[in-house]
Amino acid sequence: MYTEITSKLTGQKLEEWKCFITASDLKADLLIEKTVILWDGDKIAATGSRYNNILKLIAVDPSYRGEDLTSTVISELRRDAFCDGYRSLFLYTKPQNESIFTSLFFHTIAKTRDLVLLEDRKDGIKTFIDPLPLANISGKIASVVMNCNPFTLGHQYLIELAARECDYLYVFVLSEDKSEFSAKDRMEMVKLGTSHLSNVSVVPTGPYLISSATFPTYFLKDRDNVTDVQCRLDIEVFTEYFVPKFGITHRYVGSEPLSAMTNAYNEALKQNLPSKGIELIEIDRKKIGNDPISASHVRKLVKDNKTNELASWLPDTTINYLKEKGYLN
């Protein structure tokens, strides 16, 4: 048996790998950077893949189970990730496989009936959350979770409304760098655009809310069920860790007429948060004329350097920041 580590599967090997993954009741997701394959001659005995610091598509041929091949695959993926600079890893599995990975020094973060999310750092999420600033205040403690790519008048409207209605508001800004504007830039734009609100804190989410680490799709064959499964896992992380840390009693969202995924997420929040003791408040999206404010439309205006038009869509703080950073002339 020999080990192959590759950044690109092609041709016959790719087809064999896809067949192996499908036969293992997984979805052949090609959003991967590296793949480890254990070959027994010309036969795949086991495999596993990595996308950034997320391990996925780990499968062993049933005839080789009991030979500790899962451990071999995980060790190779860990070594490769470490060489690429990653110091912590996330992994998803089905609930029936949880014990396999906890025996390999992964620690469960959250689980639903369909998914288990694990991390190879013990108490990694608590280590991230515990130092986050906490307001010494009680009462109606609300939250919003936003990407702000970039921070628009729509985002500001929702935050200002929520801040008026509650005693304190935490604005959680997504930390993942998969947007046109970096996490650092988005955090700064939100801080600038909310600096006039004394009862608001702007807080990063780390990799723990609405990120590649909380929205997996790779092993779900029922594509219509994907969004619901992803949302429930993300909600579980939010209610198990963020809610008790910050004393959150309410969560605000903007209505979503443009994105099917975000609308489905809002619906999942409506269905799941009340049973966790959290009231969801949905606010109609702010409009310019008849058009809801859209970050994607704003990004096009920024790309086209239409500064005059942006004044109707962005607060002055965002426009000034984009100019300062060279996004606008």
C-alpha positions in Angstrom: 0.0 0.0 0.0 1.3 3.5 -0.9 0.2 7.0 -0.1 -0.4 9.7 -2.8 -0.9 13.4 -1.9 -2.1 15.5 -4.8 -3.4 19.0 -5.4 -5.2 18.0 -8.5 -6.9 14.8 -9.5 -7.4 14.4 -13.2 -8.4 11.7 -15.8 -8.9 8.2 -14.7 -7.8 8.8 -11.1 -10.4 11.5 -10.7 -13.1 9.2 -12.0 -12.0 6.4 -9.7 -11.9 8.8 -6.7 -15.4 10.1 -7.6 -16.8 6.6 -7.7 -15.1 5.8 -4.4 -16.6 8.9 -2.7 -20.1 8.2 -4.1 -19.9 4.6 -3.0 -19.0 5.8 0.5 -22.3 7.8 0.6 -20.5 11.1 0.3 -20.9 13.9 -2.3 -17.9 14.3 -4.6 -17.3 18.0 -3.7 -14.4 19.4 -5.8 -13.8 22.4 -3.6 -10.6 20.9 -2.3 -6.9 21.9 -2.2 -5.2 18.6 -1.4 -6.3 15.0 -1.5 -4.7 12.0 0.2 -5.3 8.6 -1.3 -4.1 5.3 0.1 -3.7 2.9 -2.8 -3.6 -0.9 -2.5 -2.2 -1.7 -5.9 -4.6 0.0 -8.3 -7.4 0.0 -5.8 -8.3 3.0 -3.5 -8.4 1.8 0.1 -9.0 5.1 1.8 -9.0 8.8 1.1 -9.4 12.3 2.6 -9.2 15.9 1.4 -8.6 19.3 2.7 -9.9 22.8 1.8 -7.9 25.4 3.7 -8.2 24.2 7.3 -11.3 22.1 6.8 -10.9 18.3 6.4 -13.5 16.6 4.3 -14.4 13.6 2.2 -12.7 11.1 4.5 -13.7 7.5 3.6 -12.3 4.0 4.0 -13.3 1.0 1.9 -15.3 -1.3 4.2 -13.0 -4.2 3.5 -10.1 -2.3 5.1 -11.8 -1.1 8.2 -10.0 -2.2 11.3 -6.6 -1.4 9.7 -6.5 2.1 11.2 -6.4 3.7 7.7 -8.5 6.7 8.9 -5.7 7.6 11.3 -3.2 7.4 8.5 -5.3 9.7 6.2 -5.8 12.2 9.1 -2.1 12.2 9.9 -1.1 13.0 6.3 -3.7 15.7 6.0 -2.6 17.3 9.3 1.1 17.2 8.2 0.2 18.8 4.9 -2.0 21.5 6.5 0.8 22.3 9.0 3.2 22.8 6.1 0.7 25.3 4.6 0.6 27.3 7.8 -2.6 26.0 9.4 -2.4 25.5 13.2 -6.0 24.3 13.8 -8.3 22.1 11.8 -12.0 21.6 11.5 -13.7 18.4 10.5 -17.3 17.3 9.7 -18.8 13.9 10.0 -22.1 12.2 10.4 -23.1 11.6 14.0 -22.5 7.8 13.8 -18.8 8.5 13.0 -18.2 11.0 15.8 -16.3 8.6 18.1 -13.9 7.7 15.3 -12.6 11.3 15.1 -12.7 12.0 18.8 -10.4 9.1 19.2 -8.0 10.9 16.8 -7.9 14.0 19.1 -10.7 16.0 17.5 -13.1 17.7 19.9 -16.8 18.2 19.3 -17.9 21.8 18.9 -21.6 21.3 18.0 -23.9 18.6 16.6 -27.3 18.3 15.1 -29.2 15.1 14.0 -27.3 15.3 10.6 -23.9 16.8 11.4 -21.1 16.9 13.9 -18.6 19.7 13.8 -15.2 19.0 15.4 -12.0 20.9 15.9 -8.5 19.6 16.7 -8.0 22.2 19.4 -9.6 21.4 22.7 -11.9 24.3 23.7 -10.8 26.2 20.6 -14.1 28.1 20.3 -14.1 29.0 24.0 -10.5 30.2 23.7 -11.7 32.5 20.9 -14.9 33.7 22.6 -13.8 34.2 26.2 -11.5 37.2 25.6 -14.1 39.1 23.5 -15.3 42.3 25.2 -18.5 42.1 27.2 -20.7 45.0 28.2 -21.6 45.1 31.8 -25.3 45.6 31.2 -28.5 43.6 31.5 -32.0 43.8 29.9 -32.8 43.4 26.2 -29.5 42.3 24.7 -29.7 42.0 21.0 -27.4 40.8 18.2 -27.0 41.0 14.4 -24.7 39.0 12.3 -23.4 40.7 9.1 -20.8 40.4 6.4 -20.9 44.1 5.4 -19.2 43.8 2.1 -19.1 46.8 2.2 -21.0 48.5 5.1 -24.1 50.2 3.5 -26.9 52.5 4.6 -29.0 49.3 4.8 -26.7 47.8 7.4 -26.6 51.1 9.3 -30.4 51.4 9.2 -30.8 47.9 10.7 -28.2 48.5 13.4 -29.6 51.9 14.4 -33.1 50.5 14.6 -32.0 47.6 16.8 -29.9 49.8 19.0 -32.9 52.1 19.7 -35.1 49.1 20.6 -32.7 47.3 23.0 -30.4 48.0 25.9 -27.3 46.8 24.2 -26.5 45.5 20.7 -23.6 43.2 19.6 -22.8 43.5 15.8 -21.0 40.3 14.8 -19.0 40.8 11.6 -18.0 37.7 9.7 -14.3 37.1 9.9 -13.7 35.0 6.8 -11.7 36.6 4.1 -13.8 35.4 1.1 -15.3 38.7 0.2 -14.2 41.6 -2.1 -13.3 43.6 1.1 -11.1 42.0 3.7 -12.3 41.1 7.2 -10.1 43.9 8.5 -11.6 46.5 6.2 -15.2 45.3 6.8 -14.7 45.4 10.6 -13.3 49.0 10.4 -16.1 50.2 8.1 -18.7 48.8 10.6 -16.9 50.4 13.6 -16.8 53.8 11.8 -20.4 53.6 10.8 -21.6 52.8 14.3 -19.3 55.0 16.3 -22.2 57.3 17.1 -24.1 54.6 18.9 -23.1 54.3 22.6 -24.8 50.9 23.2 -23.2 49.0 20.3 -20.1 46.8 20.2 -18.6 45.4 17.0 -17.3 41.9 17.4 -15.6 39.4 15.1 -17.0 35.9 14.5 -13.7 34.1 14.0 -14.3 30.9 12.0 -17.4 30.0 14.1 -20.4 31.8 12.4 -21.5 31.6 8.8 -18.1 30.5 7.5 -16.6 27.7 5.5 -16.4 25.9 8.8 -20.1 26.1 9.5 -21.7 25.6 6.1 -20.6 22.3 4.7 -22.3 20.6 1.8 -20.0 17.9 0.7 -21.7 14.8 1.9 -25.3 15.7 1.5 -26.9 13.9 -1.5 -30.3 15.6 -0.8 -29.5 19.0 -2.3 -32.8 20.4 -1.3 -32.0 19.7 2.3 -28.5 21.2 2.3 -29.4 24.8 3.3 -31.6 23.6 6.2 -28.9 21.3 7.6 -26.2 24.0 7.3 -28.4 26.6 9.0 -29.2 24.4 11.9 -25.6 23.7 12.6 -24.7 27.4 12.5 -27.6 28.2 14.8 -26.5 25.5 17.2 -23.0 27.1 17.4 -24.6 30.5 17.9 -26.9 29.5 20.7 -24.5 27.2 22.5 -21.6 29.6 22.6 -22.3 33.1 21.6 -25.7 33.5 23.3 -24.6 32.6 26.9 -21.4 34.5 26.6 -23.1 37.8 25.6 -26.5 37.2 27.3 -28.3 37.6 24.0 -32.1 37.6 24.2 -32.9 38.9 20.7 -31.5 38.6 17.2 -32.3 41.0 14.4 -32.2 40.3 10.7 -33.1 42.2 7.6 -35.7 40.9 5.2 -34.1 39.2 2.2 -35.9 39.6 -1.2 -32.7 39.0 -3.3 -30.8 36.0 -2.0 -32.5 32.6 -1.7 -29.8 31.3 0.6 -30.0 34.2 3.0 -33.8 34.0 3.0 -33.7 30.3 3.8 -31.3 31.1 6.6 -33.7 33.7 8.0 -36.5 31.1 7.9 -34.3 28.6 9.7 -33.7 31.3 12.4 -37.4 31.8 12.8 -38.0 28.1 13.2 -35.1 27.4 15.6 -34.4 30.4 17.8 -37.6 30.6 19.8 -37.1 27.1 21.2 -33.7 28.3 22.4 -35.2 31.3 24.2 -34.2 33.8 21.5 -36.7 36.2 19.9 -36.1 36.8 16.2 -37.0 40.2 14.8 -37.1 40.7 11.1 -36.9 44.2 9.7 -37.9 45.2 6.2 -34.9 46.0 4.1 -34.2 49.7 3.6 -34.9 50.8 0.1 -33.6 53.5 -2.3 -36.8 54.4 -4.2 -38.3 51.0 -5.0 -35.0 49.1 -4.8 -33.7 47.3 -1.6 -30.2 48.3 -0.8 -27.9 45.6 -2.3 -24.3 45.2 -1.4 -23.7 43.5 -4.7 -25.0 46.6 -6.5 -22.8 48.8 -4.3 -19.8 46.7 -5.2 -20.4 47.3 -8.9 -20.7 51.0 -8.3 -17.4 50.9 -6.4 -15.7 48.9 -9.2 -17.0 51.5 -11.7 -15.8 54.3 -9.4 -19.3 56.0 -9.4 -18.7 58.0 -6.2 -21.6 60.4 -6.7 -24.1 57.5 -7.0 -22.6 55.8 -4.0 -23.7 58.7 -1.8 -27.3 57.3 -1.9 -26.2 53.8 -0.9 -23.3 54.2 1.6 -22.8 56.3 4.7 -20.1 59.0 4.5 -17.9 56.9 6.8 -17.8 54.1 4.3 -17.2 56.4 1.3 -14.3 58.1 3.1 -12.8 54.8 4.2 -13.0 53.5 0.6 -11.3 56.6 -0.7 -8.6 56.4 2.0 -7.9 52.8 1.1 -7.8 53.5 -2.6 -11.0 51.7 -3.6 -12.4 55.0 -4.8 -10.8 58.1 -6.4 
